[in-house]
Amino acid sequence: MQIDKKKLVIPLLDLKREYSLLKKEIDAQIKECLTSQHWILGEKVAQFEKELSKYLKSKYVVGVNSGTDALLLCLRAQAIKAKNREYFDKKDEIITTPFTFAATAETIVRSGATPVFVDIEPGTFNIDTKSIRKAINKNTVGILPVHLFGRSCEMGTLSSIAKENNLFIVEDVAQAFGAECLIDCTKKLGTIGSCGAFSFFPSKNLGSYGDAGAVSTNDQRLADLITALRNHGQARQYDATYIGYNSRLDSVQAAILLAKLRYIDKFNTQRIKVAQKYSTGLKNIKNIQLPSTDCRVSAIDYRHVYSLYTITVTPSLRNAMLQFLNERGIGARIYYPLPLHEMDAFKTAKVSGSLINAGEAAKSVLSLPINPFLKDREIEYIIGNIKLFSKS
């Protein structure tokens, strides 16, 4: 493979190419908002909730302000439903992963509960089910798994653990929109636990043009509670039942998401194909390990939709490789350089067992540019530069 001698600039995400392709649909949706002048919880929000519900095959979808709010409202609703209290007690424990964005554990704390960090699987970066079993005690109320980088957690095992111990599951699906898990039949992530929390931050597989999120659930009680909590705790206008939030999805973001939703499977398929090209081109290179996958390189497997294509690099070389790629215009990044249990914000959280895999991941992960619009020339340029670094 010849490396392109001309320096290319390849961002981690390329929203300009996406807009160029979808400009007609997006502009038409926004124009309808301008015509209607209904900006908050208007027709576009209701339409998006309906279309998303249909896509996910979920009975209820509630649009909210962000993925962070989606998680928080799920947990608040669980507290009200299970405990008949607005918030959990600090003794209530929710098991989660330390290798994720801060919002996951932050919302546990804001819901009143205590996060309990357990280790991850070294190959998938997802929460380790064996560690979950060991962490469960009389104070455990729920599990909050994160489908990291676009790959499904072991939801079959997680569902069994939750059922055996009378625990709820809130799925963090921020990075895995459209991915599936096989439990007897194919189910979209976010529809397997008690509820699923989605982020539509611009960098996500399905992204808005600002903050936006949604909750999916098959439980009417949870749906009703979340609907009230997103609008200042009001089940009826001007009559607040709970301490709620201003977490309403606005019509412009819903309109943009409506335009993009019809393309999500096509775009996820393209992401998988880009990942396959990476995996073929980067195999057998010293000092790096490719993302773990359950399928043949030639297969399209929606258990992983590659929100990020994350390799691991020998820790002593990772930062040097990052700098090498960045200097050559390649927008590689590190997700995540510091596990949550090492952050000051979560000093009061609990740790169950060794978190050695999470610690090792933070020292070795490196995410490469991946989006549906990467060109073969750009993929080859990235692969070629990684090979060049490995030889040096």
ABEGO torsion letter per residue (X at the ends): XBBBABBBBBBABBAAAAAAAAAAAAAAAAAAAAAAGBABGBAAAAAAAAAAAAAAGBABBBBBABAAAAAAAAAAAAAAAAAGBABBBAABBBBBBABBBAAAAAAAAAAGBBBBBBBBBAAAGBBBAAAAAAABBAABABBBBBBBGGBBBBAAAAAAAAAAAGBBBBBBAAAABGBBBBBGBBBBBGAABABBBBBABAABABBBAEBBBBBBBABAAAAAAAAAAABGGBABBGBBABBBBBABBBAAAAAAAAAAAAAAAAAAAAAAAAAAAAAAAABGBBGBBBBBBABBAABBBAABAGABBBBBBBAAAAAAAAAAAAAAGBBBBBOBABBAAABAAAAABBBBEBAAAAAAAAAABBBBBBBAABBAAAAAAAAAAAAAAAAX
